[in-house]
Amino acid sequence: MGAAGNKKPKKPGKKHGPSYMQEEHEVPVKNPYQKKTK
């Protein structure tokens, strides 16, 4: 459930909103594998 929530940027109100967006940009650039692991 947690992983699915992180992939769905439909909840900007949650702490995952801003964190998810920032992470999405840093993850693919540094390690595209981490995105699937989270």
Residue pairs with C-beta under 8 A, 6 or more apart in sequence:
3 38
5 11
5 14
5 16
6 16
6 20
6 23
6 38
7 20
9 17
9 20
9 21
9 24
11 17
12 18
23 38
24 35
27 34
27 35
27 38
28 35
